[in-house]
Every structure is written in C-alpha cells, then in structure tokens.
Amino acid sequence: MLALCSLAVKAQEKLPLKLIATTPMPGFTGDFDHFGLDLKGNRLFLAAEIHKTVEVFDSGRGAGS
C-alpha cells in the first residue's frame, strides 16, 4: 500500500511556473486585488483597488491598455 501511495504522489509533481513575458506598467505602484479572464476575447482583467482602476490586457498580443 505504501508503494502505491508514493507512486501517486510522484505522479502529481508539476514543474514550477516559468516566466515567459512581462508587461511594463510605468507609474503603477501597489498590487492587483482581483483577476478576471475572458477566454473568448483573449483578455485578462486586473482590478487595482488602491488606484480604483481595472487594467485590461490582451492575452493574445500580451499588451495592456
């Protein structure tokens, strides 16, 4: 039984996340509080509570607006 458990744990190992791109945001400080994803529109919505803004990123192009 112990051998089967060790095989199951090993099968669930995942590689660490890999950074593939960055988007500079000059003048932005703080962090994002909430995220939303629009799969059909290829957009990522990020809410910045301190700034009272919603940043929209085109995930197909990797650009923010």
N, CA, C, O and CB atoms as a CASP TS submission, in Angstrom:
PFRMAT TS
TARGET T0000
AUTHOR 0000-0000-0000
METHOD Language model
MODEL 1
PARENT N/A
ATOM      1  N   MET     1       0.822  -1.194   0.000  1.00  0.00           N
ATOM      2  CA  MET     1       0.000   0.000   0.000  1.00  0.00           C
ATOM      3  C   MET     1       0.864   1.254   0.000  1.00  0.00           C
ATOM      4  O   MET     1       0.560   2.217  -0.703  1.00  0.00           O
ATOM      5  CB  MET     1      -0.934   0.000   1.201  1.00  0.00           C
ATOM      6  N   LEU     2       1.931   1.248   0.778  1.00  0.00           N
ATOM      7  CA  LEU     2       2.833   2.395   0.847  1.00  0.00           C
ATOM      8  C   LEU     2       3.472   2.680  -0.502  1.00  0.00           C
ATOM      9  O   LEU     2       3.639   3.842  -0.872  1.00  0.00           O
ATOM     10  CB  LEU     2       3.913   2.158   1.894  1.00  0.00           C
ATOM     11  N   ALA     3       3.831   1.641  -1.241  1.00  0.00           N
ATOM     12  CA  ALA     3       4.439   1.813  -2.568  1.00  0.00           C
ATOM     13  C   ALA     3       3.456   2.480  -3.532  1.00  0.00           C
ATOM     14  O   ALA     3       3.860   3.332  -4.324  1.00  0.00           O
ATOM     15  CB  ALA     3       4.896   0.448  -3.135  1.00  0.00           C
ATOM     16  N   LEU     4       2.192   2.113  -3.479  1.00  0.00           N
ATOM     17  CA  LEU     4       1.189   2.724  -4.346  1.00  0.00           C
ATOM     18  C   LEU     4       0.996   4.202  -4.018  1.00  0.00           C
ATOM     19  O   LEU     4       0.821   5.021  -4.920  1.00  0.00           O
ATOM     20  CB  LEU     4      -0.140   1.983  -4.220  1.00  0.00           C
ATOM     21  N   CYS     5       1.026   4.540  -2.752  1.00  0.00           N
ATOM     22  CA  CYS     5       0.878   5.940  -2.338  1.00  0.00           C
ATOM     23  C   CYS     5       2.046   6.783  -2.848  1.00  0.00           C
ATOM     24  O   CYS     5       1.847   7.914  -3.292  1.00  0.00           O
ATOM     25  CB  CYS     5       0.782   6.041  -0.803  1.00  0.00           C
ATOM     26  N   SER     6       3.247   6.244  -2.786  1.00  0.00           N
ATOM     27  CA  SER     6       4.408   7.007  -3.245  1.00  0.00           C
ATOM     28  C   SER     6       4.354   7.212  -4.751  1.00  0.00           C
ATOM     29  O   SER     6       4.820   8.242  -5.238  1.00  0.00           O
ATOM     30  CB  SER     6       5.710   6.296  -2.853  1.00  0.00           C
ATOM     31  N   LEU     7       3.806   6.273  -5.499  1.00  0.00           N
ATOM     32  CA  LEU     7       3.654   6.445  -6.944  1.00  0.00           C
ATOM     33  C   LEU     7       2.624   7.531  -7.253  1.00  0.00           C
ATOM     34  O   LEU     7       2.817   8.326  -8.172  1.00  0.00           O
ATOM     35  CB  LEU     7       3.241   5.116  -7.604  1.00  0.00           C
ATOM     36  N   ALA     8       1.547   7.565  -6.498  1.00  0.00           N
ATOM     37  CA  ALA     8       0.513   8.575  -6.717  1.00  0.00           C
ATOM     38  C   ALA     8       1.043   9.967  -6.424  1.00  0.00           C
ATOM     39  O   ALA     8       0.727  10.906  -7.154  1.00  0.00           O
ATOM     40  CB  ALA     8      -0.711   8.287  -5.849  1.00  0.00           C
ATOM     41  N   VAL     9       1.828  10.123  -5.393  1.00  0.00           N
ATOM     42  CA  VAL     9       2.397  11.431  -5.046  1.00  0.00           C
ATOM     43  C   VAL     9       3.373  11.872  -6.124  1.00  0.00           C
ATOM     44  O   VAL     9       3.369  13.039  -6.514  1.00  0.00           O
ATOM     45  CB  VAL     9       3.102  11.382  -3.669  1.00  0.00           C
ATOM     46  N   LYS    10       4.196  10.979  -6.605  1.00  0.00           N
ATOM     47  CA  LYS    10       5.175  11.314  -7.634  1.00  0.00           C
ATOM     48  C   LYS    10       4.474  11.723  -8.926  1.00  0.00           C
ATOM     49  O   LYS    10       4.970  12.609  -9.622  1.00  0.00           O
ATOM     50  CB  LYS    10       6.118  10.125  -7.890  1.00  0.00           C
ATOM     51  N   ALA    11       3.348  11.117  -9.272  1.00  0.00           N
ATOM     52  CA  ALA    11       2.624  11.431 -10.500  1.00  0.00           C
ATOM     53  C   ALA    11       2.032  12.832 -10.464  1.00  0.00           C
ATOM     54  O   ALA    11       1.754  13.404 -11.518  1.00  0.00           O
ATOM     55  CB  ALA    11       1.525  10.413 -10.734  1.00  0.00           C
ATOM     56  N   GLN    12       1.833  13.398  -9.281  1.00  0.00           N
ATOM     57  CA  GLN    12       1.227  14.714  -9.167  1.00  0.00           C
ATOM     58  C   GLN    12       2.240  15.846  -9.171  1.00  0.00           C
ATOM     59  O   GLN    12       1.851  17.013  -9.119  1.00  0.00           O
ATOM     60  CB  GLN    12       0.413  14.783  -7.923  1.00  0.00           C
ATOM     61  N   GLU    13       3.514  15.536  -9.230  1.00  0.00           N
ATOM     62  CA  GLU    13       4.523  16.589  -9.248  1.00  0.00           C
ATOM     63  C   GLU    13       4.390  17.408 -10.519  1.00  0.00           C
ATOM     64  O   GLU    13       4.185  16.860 -11.602  1.00  0.00           O
ATOM     65  CB  GLU    13       5.939  15.994  -9.134  1.00  0.00           C
ATOM     66  N   LYS    14       4.505  18.709 -10.386  1.00  0.00           N
ATOM     67  CA  LYS    14       4.436  19.614 -11.530  1.00  0.00           C
ATOM     68  C   LYS    14       5.695  20.454 -11.563  1.00  0.00           C
ATOM     69  O   LYS    14       6.314  20.725 -10.534  1.00  0.00           O
ATOM     70  CB  LYS    14       3.172  20.514 -11.465  1.00  0.00           C
ATOM     71  N   LEU    15       6.055  20.857 -12.757  1.00  0.00           N
ATOM     72  CA  LEU    15       7.195  21.746 -12.897  1.00  0.00           C
ATOM     73  C   LEU    15       6.832  23.124 -12.352  1.00  0.00           C
ATOM     74  O   LEU    15       5.657  23.491 -12.377  1.00  0.00           O
ATOM     75  CB  LEU    15       7.645  21.838 -14.374  1.00  0.00           C
ATOM     76  N   PRO    16       7.794  23.894 -11.864  1.00  0.00           N
ATOM     77  CA  PRO    16       7.500  25.249 -11.388  1.00  0.00           C
ATOM     78  C   PRO    16       7.054  26.142 -12.539  1.00  0.00           C
ATOM     79  O   PRO    16       7.349  25.878 -13.705  1.00  0.00           O
ATOM     80  CB  PRO    16       8.731  25.857 -10.694  1.00  0.00           C
ATOM     81  N   LEU    17       6.345  27.193 -12.188  1.00  0.00           N
ATOM     82  CA  LEU    17       5.912  28.154 -13.210  1.00  0.00           C
ATOM     83  C   LEU    17       7.121  28.794 -13.867  1.00  0.00           C
ATOM     84  O   LEU    17       8.165  28.961 -13.237  1.00  0.00           O
ATOM     85  CB  LEU    17       4.998  29.241 -12.597  1.00  0.00           C
ATOM     86  N   LYS    18       6.977  29.146 -15.118  1.00  0.00           N
ATOM     87  CA  LYS    18       8.067  29.747 -15.870  1.00  0.00           C
ATOM     88  C   LYS    18       7.598  31.090 -16.426  1.00  0.00           C
ATOM     89  O   LYS    18       6.581  31.157 -17.115  1.00  0.00           O
ATOM     90  CB  LYS    18       8.545  28.805 -17.014  1.00  0.00           C
ATOM     91  N   LEU    19       8.334  32.149 -16.130  1.00  0.00           N
ATOM     92  CA  LEU    19       8.013  33.476 -16.645  1.00  0.00           C
ATOM     93  C   LEU    19       8.326  33.511 -18.131  1.00  0.00           C
ATOM     94  O   LEU    19       9.458  33.240 -18.533  1.00  0.00           O
ATOM     95  CB  LEU    19       8.800  34.582 -15.887  1.00  0.00           C
ATOM     96  N   ILE    20       7.328  33.845 -18.958  1.00  0.00           N
ATOM     97  CA  ILE    20       7.557  33.890 -20.400  1.00  0.00           C
ATOM     98  C   ILE    20       7.486  35.306 -20.962  1.00  0.00           C
ATOM     99  O   ILE    20       7.956  35.548 -22.074  1.00  0.00           O
ATOM    100  CB  ILE    20       6.550  33.014 -21.106  1.00  0.00           C
ATOM    101  N   ALA    21       6.905  36.249 -20.211  1.00  0.00           N
ATOM    102  CA  ALA    21       6.819  37.625 -20.691  1.00  0.00           C
ATOM    103  C   ALA    21       6.500  38.561 -19.532  1.00  0.00           C
ATOM    104  O   ALA    21       5.952  38.137 -18.515  1.00  0.00           O
ATOM    105  CB  ALA    21       5.751  37.754 -21.798  1.00  0.00           C
ATOM    106  N   THR    22       6.840  39.808 -19.686  1.00  0.00           N
ATOM    107  CA  THR    22       6.470  40.850 -18.729  1.00  0.00           C
ATOM    108  C   THR    22       5.867  42.029 -19.490  1.00  0.00           C
ATOM    109  O   THR    22       6.172  42.247 -20.662  1.00  0.00           O
ATOM    110  CB  THR    22       7.707  41.304 -17.885  1.00  0.00           C
ATOM    111  N   THR    23       5.018  42.774 -18.814  1.00  0.00           N
ATOM    112  CA  THR    23       4.423  43.969 -19.391  1.00  0.00           C
ATOM    113  C   THR    23       4.721  45.128 -18.458  1.00  0.00           C
ATOM    114  O   THR    23       4.199  45.172 -17.344  1.00  0.00           O
ATOM    115  CB  THR    23       2.885  43.798 -19.614  1.00  0.00           C
ATOM    116  N   PRO    24       5.558  46.076 -18.897  1.00  0.00           N
ATOM    117  CA  PRO    24       5.874  47.214 -18.031  1.00  0.00           C
ATOM    118  C   PRO    24       4.642  48.083 -17.790  1.00  0.00           C
ATOM    119  O   PRO    24       3.819  48.278 -18.685  1.00  0.00           O
ATOM    120  CB  PRO    24       6.998  48.057 -18.647  1.00  0.00           C
ATOM    121  N   MET    25       4.530  48.595 -16.582  1.00  0.00           N
ATOM    122  CA  MET    25       3.431  49.477 -16.223  1.00  0.00           C
ATOM    123  C   MET    25       4.012  50.701 -15.524  1.00  0.00           C
ATOM    124  O   MET    25       3.955  50.804 -14.298  1.00  0.00           O
ATOM    125  CB  MET    25       2.389  48.747 -15.315  1.00  0.00           C
ATOM    126  N   PRO    26       4.573  51.630 -16.302  1.00  0.00           N
ATOM    127  CA  PRO    26       5.208  52.810 -15.706  1.00  0.00           C
ATOM    128  C   PRO    26       4.242  53.593 -14.818  1.00  0.00           C
ATOM    129  O   PRO    26       3.096  53.839 -15.195  1.00  0.00           O
ATOM    130  CB  PRO    26       5.753  53.721 -16.801  1.00  0.00           C
ATOM    131  N   GLY    27       4.710  53.972 -13.657  1.00  0.00           N
ATOM    132  CA  GLY    27       3.900  54.773 -12.741  1.00  0.00           C
ATOM    133  C   GLY    27       2.943  53.977 -11.882  1.00  0.00           C
ATOM    134  O   GLY    27       2.304  54.552 -11.001  1.00  0.00           O
ATOM    135  N   PHE    28       2.818  52.686 -12.097  1.00  0.00           N
ATOM    136  CA  PHE    28       1.904  51.877 -11.295  1.00  0.00           C
ATOM    137  C   PHE    28       2.629  51.364 -10.062  1.00  0.00           C
ATOM    138  O   PHE    28       3.724  50.809 -10.156  1.00  0.00           O
ATOM    139  CB  PHE    28       1.334  50.699 -12.122  1.00  0.00           C
ATOM    140  N   THR    29       2.013  51.556  -8.915  1.00  0.00           N
ATOM    141  CA  THR    29       2.542  51.002  -7.668  1.00  0.00           C
ATOM    142  C   THR    29       1.424  50.211  -6.995  1.00  0.00           C
ATOM    143  O   THR    29       0.245  50.454  -7.255  1.00  0.00           O
ATOM    144  CB  THR    29       3.090  52.134  -6.720  1.00  0.00           C
ATOM    145  N   GLY    30       1.781  49.296  -6.158  1.00  0.00           N
ATOM    146  CA  GLY    30       0.780  48.503  -5.455  1.00  0.00           C
ATOM    147  C   GLY    30       0.625  47.143  -6.075  1.00  0.00           C
ATOM    148  O   GLY    30       1.524  46.645  -6.752  1.00  0.00           O
ATOM    149  N   ASP    31      -0.534  46.539  -5.836  1.00  0.00           N
ATOM    150  CA  ASP    31      -0.773  45.209  -6.350  1.00  0.00           C
ATOM    151  C   ASP    31      -2.182  45.119  -6.912  1.00  0.00           C
ATOM    152  O   ASP    31      -2.973  46.056  -6.804  1.00  0.00           O
ATOM    153  CB  ASP    31      -0.554  44.159  -5.260  1.00  0.00           C
ATOM    154  N   PHE    32      -2.477  43.987  -7.507  1.00  0.00           N
ATOM    155  CA  PHE    32      -3.805  43.748  -8.056  1.00  0.00           C
ATOM    156  C   PHE    32      -4.595  42.897  -7.065  1.00  0.00           C
ATOM    157  O   PHE    32      -4.071  41.954  -6.473  1.00  0.00           O
ATOM    158  CB  PHE    32      -3.721  43.052  -9.452  1.00  0.00           C
ATOM    159  N   ASP    33      -5.863  43.255  -6.901  1.00  0.00           N
ATOM    160  CA  ASP    33      -6.695  42.595  -5.906  1.00  0.00           C
ATOM    161  C   ASP    33      -7.546  41.467  -6.478  1.00  0.00           C
ATOM    162  O   ASP    33      -7.775  40.459  -5.809  1.00  0.00           O
ATOM    163  CB  ASP    33      -7.582  43.601  -5.252  1.00  0.00           C
ATOM    164  N   HIS    34      -8.010  41.632  -7.705  1.00  0.00           N
ATOM    165  CA  HIS    34      -8.903  40.637  -8.303  1.00  0.00           C
ATOM    166  C   HIS    34      -8.547  40.463  -9.771  1.00  0.00           C
ATOM    167  O   HIS    34      -8.096  41.397 -10.435  1.00  0.00           O
ATOM    168  CB  HIS    34     -10.392  41.055  -8.145  1.00  0.00           C
ATOM    169  N   PHE    35      -8.760  39.249 -10.263  1.00  0.00           N
ATOM    170  CA  PHE    35      -8.471  38.933 -11.645  1.00  0.00           C
ATOM    171  C   PHE    35      -9.718  38.356 -12.299  1.00  0.00           C
ATOM    172  O   PHE    35     -10.514  37.680 -11.647  1.00  0.00           O
ATOM    173  CB  PHE    35      -7.288  37.951 -11.749  1.00  0.00           C
ATOM    174  N   GLY    36      -9.883  38.623 -13.579  1.00  0.00           N
ATOM    175  CA  GLY    36     -10.959  38.013 -14.352  1.00  0.00           C
ATOM    176  C   GLY    36     -10.425  37.669 -15.729  1.00  0.00           C
ATOM    177  O   GLY    36      -9.597  38.397 -16.275  1.00  0.00           O
ATOM    178  N   LEU    37     -10.891  36.568 -16.293  1.00  0.00           N
ATOM    179  CA  LEU    37     -10.402  36.102 -17.577  1.00  0.00           C
ATOM    180  C   LEU    37     -11.552  35.977 -18.559  1.00  0.00           C
ATOM    181  O   LEU    37     -12.577  35.368 -18.252  1.00  0.00           O
ATOM    182  CB  LEU    37      -9.675  34.763 -17.427  1.00  0.00           C
ATOM    183  N   ASP    38     -11.381  36.553 -19.737  1.00  0.00           N
ATOM    184  CA  ASP    38     -12.333  36.438 -20.835  1.00  0.00           C
ATOM    185  C   ASP    38     -11.679  35.551 -21.887  1.00  0.00           C
ATOM    186  O   ASP    38     -10.898  36.034 -22.708  1.00  0.00           O
ATOM    187  CB  ASP    38     -12.732  37.854 -21.426  1.00  0.00           C
ATOM    188  N   LEU    39     -11.991  34.261 -21.868  1.00  0.00           N
ATOM    189  CA  LEU    39     -11.339  33.308 -22.773  1.00  0.00           C
ATOM    190  C   LEU    39     -11.685  33.585 -24.236  1.00  0.00           C
ATOM    191  O   LEU    39     -10.809  33.507 -25.098  1.00  0.00           O
ATOM    192  CB  LEU    39     -11.742  31.878 -22.408  1.00  0.00           C
ATOM    193  N   LYS    40     -12.940  33.905 -24.529  1.00  0.00           N
ATOM    194  CA  LYS    40     -13.336  34.151 -25.922  1.00  0.00           C
ATOM    195  C   LYS    40     -12.690  35.410 -26.479  1.00  0.00           C
ATOM    196  O   LYS    40     -12.306  35.449 -27.648  1.00  0.00           O
ATOM    197  CB  LYS    40     -14.852  34.263 -26.030  1.00  0.00           C
ATOM    198  N   GLY    41     -12.570  36.437 -25.647  1.00  0.00           N
ATOM    199  CA  GLY    41     -11.984  37.705 -26.094  1.00  0.00           C
ATOM    200  C   GLY    41     -10.485  37.800 -25.881  1.00  0.00           C
ATOM    201  O   GLY    41      -9.877  38.816 -26.218  1.00  0.00           O
ATOM    202  N   ASN    42      -9.873  36.749 -25.323  1.00  0.00           N
ATOM    203  CA  ASN    42      -8.425  36.746 -25.028  1.00  0.00           C
ATOM    204  C   ASN    42      -8.010  37.949 -24.190  1.00  0.00           C
ATOM    205  O   ASN    42      -6.995  38.588 -24.466  1.00  0.00           O
ATOM    206  CB  ASN    42      -7.620  36.731 -26.330  1.00  0.00           C
ATOM    207  N   ARG    43      -8.808  38.254 -23.157  1.00  0.00           N
ATOM    208  CA  ARG    43      -8.494  39.394 -22.305  1.00  0.00           C
ATOM    209  C   ARG    43      -8.364  38.971 -20.851  1.00  0.00           C
ATOM    210  O   ARG    43      -9.028  38.041 -20.393  1.00  0.00           O
ATOM    211  CB  ARG    43      -9.562  40.471 -22.444  1.00  0.00           C
ATOM    212  N   LEU    44      -7.499  39.668 -20.141  1.00  0.00           N
ATOM    213  CA  LEU    44      -7.316  39.480 -18.703  1.00  0.00           C
ATOM    214  C   LEU    44      -7.629  40.805 -18.033  1.00  0.00           C
ATOM    215  O   LEU    44      -7.060  41.835 -18.395  1.00  0.00           O
ATOM    216  CB  LEU    44      -5.859  38.991 -18.355  1.00  0.00           C
ATOM    217  N   PHE    45      -8.530  40.789 -17.058  1.00  0.00           N
ATOM    218  CA  PHE    45      -8.919  41.987 -16.323  1.00  0.00           C
ATOM    219  C   PHE    45      -8.270  41.941 -14.944  1.00  0.00           C
ATOM    220  O   PHE    45      -8.360  40.930 -14.248  1.00  0.00           O
ATOM    221  CB  PHE    45     -10.474  42.102 -16.208  1.00  0.00           C
ATOM    222  N   LEU    46      -7.621  43.027 -14.548  1.00  0.00           N
ATOM    223  CA  LEU    46      -6.960  43.126 -13.251  1.00  0.00           C
ATOM    224  C   LEU    46      -7.496  44.359 -12.533  1.00  0.00           C
ATOM    225  O   LEU    46      -7.430  45.466 -13.069  1.00  0.00           O
ATOM    226  CB  LEU    46      -5.403  43.198 -13.407  1.00  0.00           C
ATOM    227  N   ALA    47      -8.025  44.178 -11.332  1.00  0.00           N
ATOM    228  CA  ALA    47      -8.562  45.292 -10.554  1.00  0.00           C
ATOM    229  C   ALA    47      -7.525  45.753  -9.545  1.00  0.00           C
ATOM    230  O   ALA    47      -7.000  44.961  -8.763  1.00  0.00           O
ATOM    231  CB  ALA    47      -9.874  44.890  -9.841  1.00  0.00           C
ATOM    232  N   ALA    48      -7.239  47.057  -9.576  1.00  0.00           N
ATOM    233  CA  ALA    48      -6.311  47.663  -8.622  1.00  0.00           C
ATOM    234  C   ALA    48      -7.143  48.516  -7.669  1.00  0.00           C
ATOM    235  O   ALA    48      -7.544  49.628  -8.014  1.00  0.00           O
ATOM    236  CB  ALA    48      -5.195  48.526  -9.351  1.00  0.00           C
ATOM    237  N   GLU    49      -7.401  48.000  -6.479  1.00  0.00           N
ATOM    238  CA  GLU    49      -8.302  48.654  -5.535  1.00  0.00           C
ATOM    239  C   GLU    49      -7.790  50.025  -5.106  1.00  0.00           C
ATOM    240  O   GLU    49      -8.569  50.975  -5.029  1.00  0.00           O
ATOM    241  CB  GLU    49      -8.499  47.778  -4.316  1.00  0.00           C
ATOM    242  N   ILE    50      -6.500  50.140  -4.828  1.00  0.00           N
ATOM    243  CA  ILE    50      -5.936  51.416  -4.368  1.00  0.00           C
ATOM    244  C   ILE    50      -6.097  52.503  -5.430  1.00  0.00           C
ATOM    245  O   ILE    50      -6.408  53.650  -5.111  1.00  0.00           O
ATOM    246  CB  ILE    50      -4.449  51.248  -4.009  1.00  0.00           C
ATOM    247  N   HIS    51      -5.882  52.133  -6.695  1.00  0.00           N
ATOM    248  CA  HIS    51      -5.968  53.100  -7.796  1.00  0.00           C
ATOM    249  C   HIS    51      -7.388  53.272  -8.316  1.00  0.00           C
ATOM    250  O   HIS    51      -7.667  54.197  -9.080  1.00  0.00           O
ATOM    251  CB  HIS    51      -5.067  52.673  -8.930  1.00  0.00           C
ATOM    252  N   LYS    52      -8.290  52.374  -7.900  1.00  0.00           N
ATOM    253  CA  LYS    52      -9.675  52.375  -8.371  1.00  0.00           C
ATOM    254  C   LYS    52      -9.727  52.280  -9.899  1.00  0.00           C
ATOM    255  O   LYS    52     -10.451  53.021 -10.563  1.00  0.00           O
ATOM    256  CB  LYS    52     -10.406  53.647  -7.890  1.00  0.00           C
ATOM    257  N   THR    53      -8.928  51.332 -10.438  1.00  0.00           N
ATOM    258  CA  THR    53      -8.882  51.115 -11.881  1.00  0.00           C
ATOM    259  C   THR    53      -9.032  49.633 -12.190  1.00  0.00           C
ATOM    260  O   THR    53      -8.827  48.773 -11.333  1.00  0.00           O
ATOM    261  CB  THR    53      -7.568  51.658 -12.474  1.00  0.00           C
ATOM    262  N   VAL    54      -9.394  49.360 -13.433  1.00  0.00           N
ATOM    263  CA  VAL    54      -9.378  48.000 -13.968  1.00  0.00           C
ATOM    264  C   VAL    54      -8.461  48.039 -15.181  1.00  0.00           C
ATOM    265  O   VAL    54      -8.719  48.766 -16.140  1.00  0.00           O
ATOM    266  CB  VAL    54     -10.839  47.481 -14.343  1.00  0.00           C
ATOM    267  N   GLU    55      -7.405  47.267 -15.135  1.00  0.00           N
ATOM    268  CA  GLU    55      -6.465  47.173 -16.246  1.00  0.00           C
ATOM    269  C   GLU    55      -6.887  46.005 -17.121  1.00  0.00           C
ATOM    270  O   GLU    55      -7.224  44.932 -16.621  1.00  0.00           O
ATOM    271  CB  GLU    55      -4.995  46.998 -15.741  1.00  0.00           C
ATOM    272  N   VAL    56      -6.866  46.222 -18.433  1.00  0.00           N
ATOM    273  CA  VAL    56      -7.281  45.184 -19.385  1.00  0.00           C
ATOM    274  C   VAL    56      -6.082  44.822 -20.247  1.00  0.00           C
ATOM    275  O   VAL    56      -5.458  45.684 -20.865  1.00  0.00           O
ATOM    276  CB  VAL    56      -8.485  45.663 -20.273  1.00  0.00           C
ATOM    277  N   PHE    57      -5.770  43.527 -20.276  1.00  0.00           N
ATOM    278  CA  PHE    57      -4.643  43.031 -21.065  1.00  0.00           C
ATOM    279  C   PHE    57      -5.158  42.127 -22.163  1.00  0.00           C
ATOM    280  O   PHE    57      -6.003  41.264 -21.923  1.00  0.00           O
ATOM    281  CB  PHE    57      -3.627  42.280 -20.177  1.00  0.00           C
ATOM    282  N   ASP    58      -4.653  42.322 -23.362  1.00  0.00           N
ATOM    283  CA  ASP    58      -4.952  41.444 -24.481  1.00  0.00           C
ATOM    284  C   ASP    58      -3.989  40.279 -24.396  1.00  0.00           C
ATOM    285  O   ASP    58      -2.815  40.423 -24.739  1.00  0.00           O
ATOM    286  CB  ASP    58      -4.839  42.188 -25.858  1.00  0.00           C
ATOM    287  N   SER    59      -4.461  39.125 -23.944  1.00  0.00           N
ATOM    288  CA  SER    59      -3.558  37.992 -23.740  1.00  0.00           C
ATOM    289  C   SER    59      -3.086  37.400 -25.059  1.00  0.00           C
ATOM    290  O   SER    59      -2.112  36.648 -25.073  1.00  0.00           O
ATOM    291  CB  SER    59      -4.241  36.918 -22.910  1.00  0.00           C
ATOM    292  N   GLY    60      -3.736  37.711 -26.152  1.00  0.00           N
ATOM    293  CA  GLY    60      -3.279  37.241 -27.462  1.00  0.00           C
ATOM    294  C   GLY    60      -2.053  37.997 -27.934  1.00  0.00           C
ATOM    295  O   GLY    60      -1.180  37.422 -28.586  1.00  0.00           O
ATOM    296  N   ARG    61      -1.977  39.295 -27.607  1.00  0.00           N
ATOM    297  CA  ARG    61      -0.849  40.133 -28.017  1.00  0.00           C
ATOM    298  C   ARG    61       0.113  40.392 -26.868  1.00  0.00           C
ATOM    299  O   ARG    61       1.259  40.787 -27.084  1.00  0.00           O
ATOM    300  CB  ARG    61      -1.351  41.454 -28.573  1.00  0.00           C
ATOM    301  N   GLY    62      -0.356  40.167 -25.650  1.00  0.00           N
ATOM    302  CA  GLY    62       0.485  40.434 -24.484  1.00  0.00           C
ATOM    303  C   GLY    62       0.588  41.900 -24.151  1.00  0.00           C
ATOM    304  O   GLY    62       1.537  42.305 -23.479  1.00  0.00           O
ATOM    305  N   ALA    63      -0.347  42.710 -24.593  1.00  0.00           N
ATOM    306  CA  ALA    63      -0.288  44.157 -24.379  1.00  0.00           C
ATOM    307  C   ALA    63      -1.358  44.606 -23.396  1.00  0.00           C
ATOM    308  O   ALA    63      -2.450  44.038 -23.364  1.00  0.00           O
ATOM    309  CB  ALA    63      -0.447  44.903 -25.706  1.00  0.00           C
ATOM    310  N   GLY    64      -1.061  45.596 -22.615  1.00  0.00           N
ATOM    311  CA  GLY    64      -2.030  46.173 -21.684  1.00  0.00           C
ATOM    312  C   GLY    64      -2.607  47.453 -22.235  1.00  0.00           C
ATOM    313  O   GLY    64      -2.002  48.094 -23.095  1.00  0.00           O
ATOM    314  N   SER    65      -3.795  47.838 -21.738  1.00  0.00           N
ATOM    315  CA  SER    65      -4.382  49.100 -22.147  1.00  0.00           C
ATOM    316  C   SER    65      -5.077  49.757 -20.976  1.00  0.00           C
ATOM    317  O   SER    65      -5.640  50.842 -21.122  1.00  0.00           O
ATOM    318  CB  SER    65      -5.358  48.894 -23.299  1.00  0.00           C
TER
END
